[in-house]
C-alpha cells in the first residue's frame, strides 16, 4: 500500500466516523479500530506492524537571515498524518539530533498512523539544523519536521 493510499484511507475513516475497518487483499491485510487509545510511546516494533519506508517530502525554504548570513535550508515535511517519534522505543536514542550529519536514506523518525509504523528517511544529504516537532506529538500532512542545511559540492 502506498503512502498516498494510506493517507486517503485515514481521511476516509476520519470523515466517515467509522470505528472499525477490515481490508484484505492477496498482498495485504489491514484491521483498523479507532476506539483503541494509543500508548504514550512505542514499546517496540512488533512483527505484526512492519515498518514502511515513506519518502519525506522535501522543499526548499526561503532564505533565513541569521546574523546577516543568508542560508538556504531544506524543510523535511511529514508525508502523512500521524504521531511523530524520534526513536523506535523510549529507551533507544533518537534517530537523529540537531547538528547530526545525514545522507540520503538516513532514518530520521517514525510516524505512526493507525498502528502502522512508517520510517521517514532523508531525501537529501546535509546537517540537521533544527528539529521542529516534539517527540510523541501529532503531526499533520505536509507539516515541517526538520530543517536541513544541504551539503553543496
Order of alpha helices (4+ residues) and beta strands (2+ residues): alpha-beta-beta-beta-beta-beta-beta-beta-beta-beta-beta-beta-beta-beta-beta
